[in-house]
Amino acid sequence: MKYLLKRSVQPMKVNKKDFTGMSKVFKFTLSQYFKSTSSIVMLVIMFLTSGGSLFISYISAGSGTLKEAKLQKLYIVNETQYKVTAEEIINANMLFFGVEFVSTDESLEAVQAKLDKGEVYSAAVNIRLDEDYGAYSVTAYSGVDSKISALEMSALSSALVSAFSEARLKTLDATEEQLKTAMARYSVEVMDFSKYTGEEANLSFEKTFGISLLYTILLFMLIMYSTTYIVRSIIDEKTTNLVETLMVSVRPLALVTGKILASMLLMLINFIAIAGGMLLSFFAMTLLPDSMASKDIISTLGFDSALSNLNWATGFVFIVSILLGYITFSIIGGISGTTCSTMEDAESANTVVVLLSFFGYFGSLATMAFGGKTISIIVSLVPFLSVFTAPVRYTLGQINIVILLISWLIQAGIAVLLFRFCARVYETLLMYRGSRVRLKQLLGMAKTVKGGGKA
């Protein structure tokens, strides 16, 4: 083994001839992939699961949205001096338009007995002053066999609270404009003063989380799937001695470059399958009875916040970042694959890629809550982490174009260094048979090739 790693090698310079046969490797890799029945089955599964999961998510989310009220009659047992009208309840929620509202002097127990005796589409509300707490209580009731869902009862309770509040304000002779102001909805958000005074004031945690999560998951899956395929493909060719046949007419660098480009196209095909499944599912949603508008479907699925900052420019930023990250991790995967001689070593060969991917993935998610300028610049420039963070930070306005370009230069520089390193050791590794080559041995090989070392 020592002899093989220290054999005489000429100093290597990358030139055009080193890519001779790249197109052959590219076509060969694609043909091998599509000849595999399992690969075709996997494409179909990805198409179906992506569309199916999105459809199920929509149905599940939609089940939490009340579209139509089943309530037909509402008994109002009001024990206060404030009169709640049907108009006020309907204004609070138009779903209850057409419901029969009955104000009654009967006791709550008597009304409850009516509900329990078969009025399955009726409900009751009791409004009273709770002297124990010194506050008004608005409580909705339904019968034991009621057909009215808990979701509808919750919506009814909210509408009644709003209507009762409006009734109380009217006793103060409030104007229509004052009523609108008092009854207007509001939201509460907590943020640092620096964020409030800066350009980050409009960035909610939901929006930051949505964009970061979508991008990091996509990139993480792309890296893991493609590098695993590259590693296993290289080891398979080494174990079947196919690599010796290929190297008769193909240069070592052409071999790894063709494989990386083919894997990139395969990932694109897989992405198209996933996107196709999701688009088909989205189209099916619009055909459902009482379906929502397209923008409402996106909102129901929770994608509206994540997509609100995306446009053609940010799309270009994400594509460039994904390509740089993919190339970097693919080269690492290619080198790792050639250090192994058996499929048993495939898992350990992927360890470096897995660790670096996890570093970028979890590092991105862990730091997304910190939007300070210094933190944003640091995480956008750290190698391997920047692949996951820089485009997201730029899209959210947390770094400027200069920092993004510097980040790209660092990523491109690392990719070039890895490529040059691969050029020095790849041929020797392809011919190597034995136990897995360690990092120390790899560095020794690179130095030997650089200096034209002798056996």
C-alpha positions in Angstrom: 0.0 0.0 0.0 2.8 2.4 0.9 4.4 1.7 -2.5 1.2 2.5 -4.4 0.7 5.8 -2.6 4.3 7.0 -3.2 4.7 5.9 -6.7 6.4 8.3 -9.2 3.9 10.8 -10.6 4.4 13.8 -12.8 3.3 17.1 -11.4 -0.2 17.7 -12.6 -1.6 20.8 -14.2 -5.2 21.0 -15.2 -5.7 21.6 -18.9 -8.3 21.0 -21.7 -7.0 17.4 -22.4 -7.8 16.4 -18.9 -11.5 16.6 -19.7 -11.2 14.2 -22.7 -14.1 11.7 -22.6 -16.3 13.7 -20.2 -19.3 13.5 -22.5 -18.9 9.7 -22.7 -19.0 9.5 -18.9 -22.0 11.9 -18.8 -24.0 9.8 -21.2 -22.9 6.5 -19.6 -24.0 7.7 -16.1 -27.4 8.8 -17.4 -28.0 5.5 -19.3 -27.0 3.4 -16.3 -29.4 5.4 -14.1 -32.4 5.0 -16.4 -31.6 1.3 -17.1 -32.2 0.7 -13.4 -35.8 -0.3 -12.6 -35.4 0.9 -9.0 -34.5 4.4 -10.2 -37.6 4.7 -12.3 -39.7 3.4 -9.5 -38.1 6.0 -7.2 -39.0 8.8 -9.6 -42.6 7.7 -9.7 -42.7 7.4 -5.9 -41.3 10.9 -5.5 -43.8 12.3 -8.0 -46.7 10.6 -6.1 -45.6 11.4 -2.6 -44.8 15.0 -3.3 -48.2 15.6 -4.7 -50.0 13.4 -2.2 -48.3 14.9 0.8 -49.2 18.4 -0.4 -52.8 17.4 -1.0 -53.1 15.8 2.4 -51.6 18.9 4.1 -54.2 21.0 2.3 -57.1 18.8 3.4 -55.8 18.7 7.0 -55.3 22.5 7.1 -58.6 23.1 5.4 -60.3 21.0 8.0 -59.4 23.7 10.4 -61.2 26.3 8.3 -64.9 26.8 8.8 -66.5 27.3 5.3 -70.2 26.8 6.1 -72.3 27.0 9.3 -74.7 24.2 10.2 -76.3 26.2 12.9 -80.0 26.9 12.2 -81.2 28.4 15.5 -79.5 30.2 18.4 -81.2 30.7 21.8 -79.9 33.8 23.5 -80.2 33.7 27.3 -79.0 37.2 28.2 -78.9 38.0 31.9 -77.4 41.5 31.5 -78.8 44.9 30.6 -76.9 45.0 27.3 -79.0 43.8 24.4 -77.2 41.7 21.8 -78.9 41.9 18.3 -78.7 39.5 15.4 -77.2 42.2 13.3 -74.2 42.5 15.7 -73.6 38.8 15.6 -73.8 38.6 11.8 -71.4 41.6 11.5 -69.0 39.7 13.7 -69.1 36.6 11.4 -71.1 36.5 8.2 -71.2 32.7 8.3 -74.1 33.0 10.7 -76.2 34.9 8.2 -79.6 33.2 7.9 -79.5 31.7 11.4 -82.7 32.2 13.5 -81.8 34.2 16.7 -84.3 33.7 19.5 -84.0 35.9 22.6 -85.7 34.0 25.5 -86.5 34.6 29.2 -86.4 30.8 29.8 -83.8 29.4 32.2 -80.6 28.0 30.7 -81.6 24.6 32.0 -84.9 24.7 30.1 -83.1 25.7 26.9 -80.5 23.0 27.4 -83.3 20.4 27.7 -84.6 21.5 24.3 -81.2 21.0 22.8 -80.9 17.6 24.3 -84.3 16.5 23.0 -83.5 16.6 19.4 -82.6 20.1 18.2 -79.4 18.9 16.8 -78.9 22.0 14.6 -79.6 24.5 17.4 -77.3 26.0 20.1 -77.7 28.3 23.1 -75.6 31.1 24.5 -75.7 32.4 28.1 -74.5 35.9 28.8 -74.2 36.9 32.5 -72.1 38.7 35.0 -69.8 36.3 36.9 -69.7 37.9 40.3 -66.9 35.6 41.5 -64.5 37.1 39.0 -66.2 40.4 38.5 -66.3 39.9 34.7 -68.9 39.1 32.1 -69.2 35.5 30.9 -70.3 34.5 27.4 -70.8 30.7 27.1 -72.1 28.7 24.1 -73.9 25.4 24.5 -75.0 22.5 22.2 -77.0 19.4 22.8 -75.7 15.9 23.4 -76.4 14.8 19.9 -75.6 18.1 18.2 -74.5 18.1 14.6 -72.6 21.3 15.1 -68.8 20.9 15.2 -66.5 22.2 17.9 -64.9 24.4 15.4 -68.2 26.1 14.6 -69.0 26.4 18.3 -65.7 28.2 18.8 -66.4 30.6 15.9 -69.9 31.2 17.4 -68.4 32.0 20.8 -65.9 34.5 19.2 -68.7 36.2 17.3 -70.9 36.4 20.4 -68.0 38.0 22.4 -67.5 40.5 19.7 -71.2 41.3 19.4 -71.5 41.7 23.2 -68.5 44.1 23.2 -70.1 46.1 20.5 -73.5 46.2 22.4 -71.7 47.5 25.5 -70.0 50.3 23.5 -73.2 51.4 21.9 -74.6 52.2 25.4 -71.9 54.8 25.7 -73.3 56.6 22.6 -70.2 55.8 20.6 -70.2 57.0 17.0 -69.9 54.5 14.1 -66.3 55.6 13.5 -65.5 55.1 17.2 -67.1 51.7 17.1 -64.9 50.6 14.2 -61.8 51.8 15.9 -62.6 50.1 19.2 -63.6 46.8 17.5 -60.7 46.8 15.0 -58.4 43.8 15.2 -54.8 44.1 16.2 -51.6 42.0 16.4 -48.8 42.0 18.9 -45.1 41.5 17.9 -42.0 41.6 20.1 -38.7 42.8 18.7 -35.5 44.5 19.7 -35.4 48.3 19.4 -32.5 48.0 16.9 -34.7 46.0 14.6 -37.6 48.4 15.1 -35.5 51.4 14.0 -33.7 49.5 11.2 -34.6 48.0 7.9 -35.3 44.7 9.6 -38.5 46.0 11.3 -40.8 44.3 8.7 -39.2 40.9 9.0 -41.3 38.6 11.2 -39.9 35.4 12.6 -42.4 33.4 10.6 -41.1 34.9 7.3 -37.5 34.3 8.3 -38.2 30.8 9.4 -40.2 29.9 6.3 -37.7 31.1 3.7 -34.7 29.6 5.7 -36.4 26.2 6.2 -37.5 25.8 2.6 -34.1 26.6 1.2 -32.0 24.6 3.7 -34.2 21.5 3.4 -34.0 21.7 -0.4 -30.2 22.1 -0.4 -29.7 19.5 2.2 -31.7 16.9 0.4 -29.9 17.7 -2.9 -26.5 17.4 -1.3 -27.2 14.2 0.5 -29.0 12.4 -2.4 -26.5 13.4 -5.1 -23.3 12.7 -3.1 -24.7 9.4 -1.9 -25.3 8.5 -5.6 -21.9 9.7 -6.7 -20.1 7.7 -3.9 -22.0 4.5 -4.6 -21.6 4.8 -8.3 -17.8 5.3 -8.1 -17.4 2.4 -5.7 -19.5 0.2 -7.9 -17.4 0.9 -10.9 -14.2 0.2 -8.9 -15.5 -3.1 -7.6 -16.6 -4.3 -11.1 -13.3 -3.1 -12.6 -15.3 -1.0 -15.0 -13.2 2.0 -14.2 -10.1 0.5 -15.8 -12.1 0.0 -19.0 -13.3 3.6 -18.9 -9.8 5.0 -18.3 -8.5 3.6 -21.6 -10.3 6.5 -23.4 -11.3 8.8 -20.5 -9.1 11.0 -18.4 -9.6 10.8 -14.6 -10.8 14.4 -14.3 -13.2 13.8 -17.1 -14.5 10.8 -15.2 -15.4 12.7 -12.0 -16.6 15.9 -13.8 -18.9 13.9 -16.1 -20.3 12.1 -13.2 -20.9 15.3 -11.2 -22.6 16.9 -14.2 -24.7 13.8 -14.9 -25.7 13.7 -11.2 -26.7 17.4 -11.4 -29.0 16.6 -14.4 -30.5 13.7 -12.5 -31.2 15.9 -9.5 -32.9 18.3 -11.8 -35.1 15.5 -13.2 -35.9 14.5 -9.6 -36.8 18.1 -8.8 -39.0 18.3 -11.8 -40.8 15.1 -10.7 -41.4 16.6 -7.3 -42.5 20.0 -8.7 -44.7 18.2 -11.2 -46.4 16.2 -8.4 -47.0 19.4 -6.4 -48.3 21.3 -9.3 -50.7 18.5 -10.2 -51.8 18.3 -6.6 -52.3 22.1 -6.6 -54.4 21.9 -9.7 -56.5 19.1 -8.1 -57.1 21.4 -5.1 -58.6 24.1 -7.3 -61.1 21.5 -8.7 -62.4 20.5 -5.3 -66.0 21.5 -4.4 -66.0 24.9 -2.6 -62.3 25.2 -3.2 -60.4 28.3 -2.3 -58.7 30.7 -4.6 -55.1 29.9 -5.5 -53.7 32.6 -3.2 -55.9 31.2 -0.3 -54.6 27.7 -0.9 -51.0 28.9 -0.7 -51.9 30.7 2.6 -53.7 27.6 4.0 -50.6 25.5 3.2 -48.4 28.1 5.1 -46.3 29.1 2.1 -47.4 32.7 1.8 -44.9 34.2 4.2 -42.0 32.2 2.7 -42.9 33.2 -0.8 -43.6 36.9 -0.2 -40.0 38.0 -0.6 -39.2 35.8 -3.6 -38.9 37.2 -7.2 -36.7 36.6 -10.3 -33.7 38.3 -8.7 -33.8 36.3 -5.5 -34.5 33.2 -7.5 -31.2 33.8 -9.4 -29.4 34.2 -6.1 -30.7 30.9 -4.8 -29.8 29.1 -8.0 -26.2 30.3 -8.0 -25.8 29.4 -4.3 -27.2 26.0 -4.9 -24.9 25.3 -7.8 -21.8 26.4 -5.8 -22.8 24.3 -2.9 -23.7 21.3 -5.1 -20.3 21.4 -6.9 -18.4 21.8 -3.7 -20.0 18.9 -1.9 -20.1 16.7 -5.1 -16.3 17.0 -5.4 -15.9 16.0 -1.8 -18.2 13.1 -2.4 -16.2 12.1 -5.5 -12.9 12.1 -3.6 -14.5 10.2 -0.7 -15.9 7.6 -3.1 -12.5 6.8 -4.6 -10.9 6.3 -1.2 -13.0 3.1 -0.8 -12.7 -0.2 -2.6 -15.9 -2.0 -1.3 -19.5 -1.1 -0.8 -19.1 -1.7 3.0 -17.0 1.5 3.1 -19.6 3.6 1.3 -21.3 4.7 4.6 -18.0 5.8 6.1 -17.0 7.5 2.9 -20.0 9.8 3.1 -19.2 10.8 6.7 -17.4 14.0 5.7 -20.2 15.2 3.5 -22.8 14.3 6.1 -20.9 16.2 8.9 -20.4 19.3 6.7 -24.0 19.2 5.5 -25.3 18.9 9.1 -23.0 21.8 10.1 -24.5 24.0 7.4 -28.1 22.8 7.9 -28.4 23.1 11.6 -26.1 26.1 11.8 -28.4 27.9 9.5 -31.5 27.0 11.5 -29.8 27.7 14.8 -28.7 31.2 13.7 -31.8 32.3 11.8 -33.3 33.9 14.9 -30.3 36.3 15.2 -30.7 39.0 12.6 -28.0 41.4 13.8 -25.7 42.8 11.1 -22.5 41.3 12.6 -24.0 37.8 13.0 -25.5 38.0 9.5 -22.1 38.9 8.0 -20.2 36.2 9.9 -22.6 33.3 9.1 -22.6 34.4 5.4 -18.8 34.2 5.1 -18.0 31.0 7.1 -17.1 28.2 4.5 -19.8 25.5 4.1 -22.2 27.3 6.4 -22.4 30.3 4.0 -23.9 28.0 1.3 -27.0 27.6 3.5 -27.2 31.1 5.0 -25.9 33.7 2.5 -28.8 33.7 0.0 -31.4 33.6 2.8 -29.8 36.6 4.6 -29.6 38.5 1.3 -33.2 37.8 0.5 -34.3 39.0 3.9 -32.2 42.2 3.5 -29.8 41.3 6.4 -26.7 41.5 4.2 -26.0 43.6 1.1 -24.9 42.5 -2.4 -21.2 43.1 -1.6 -21.2 40.5 1.3 -23.1 38.1 -1.0 -20.5 38.4 -3.8 -17.7 37.9 -1.3 -19.5 34.8 0.0 -19.7 33.5 -3.5 -16.0 34.2 -4.1 -15.1 32.2 -1.0 -17.4 29.3 -2.0 -16.0 29.3 -5.6 -12.4 29.5 -4.2 -13.0 26.5 -2.0 -14.5 24.6 -5.0 -11.5 25.4 -7.1 -9.1 24.3 -4.4 -11.0 21.0 -4.0 -11.0 20.5 -7.7 -7.2 21.0 -7.9 -6.8 18.6 -5.0 -9.0 16.1 -6.8 -6.9 16.5 -9.9 -3.8 15.5 -8.0 -5.1 12.4 -6.3 -8.0 11.1 -8.4 -6.1 8.9 -10.8 -4.1 7.1 -8.0 -7.3 6.6 -6.0 -9.2 5.1 -8.9 -6.5 2.4 -9.2 -6.2 1.8 -5.5 -7.5 -1.4 -3.9 -7.3 -2.0 -0.2 -8.5 -0.5 3.1 -10.1 3.0 3.0 -7.6 5.8 2.5 -7.5 8.2 5.4 -7.2 12.0 5.3 -3.5 12.0 6.3 -2.7 9.6 3.4 -4.7 11.8 1.0 -2.7 14.8 1.9 0.5 12.8 1.5 -0.6 11.8 -1.9 -1.3 15.4 -2.9 2.2 16.4 -1.8 3.8 13.5 -3.6 2.1 14.3 -6.9 2.9 18.0 -6.5 6.6 17.3 -6.0 6.8 14.4 -8.5 7.8 12.1 -5.6 9.6 8.8 -6.4 9.0 5.3 -5.1 
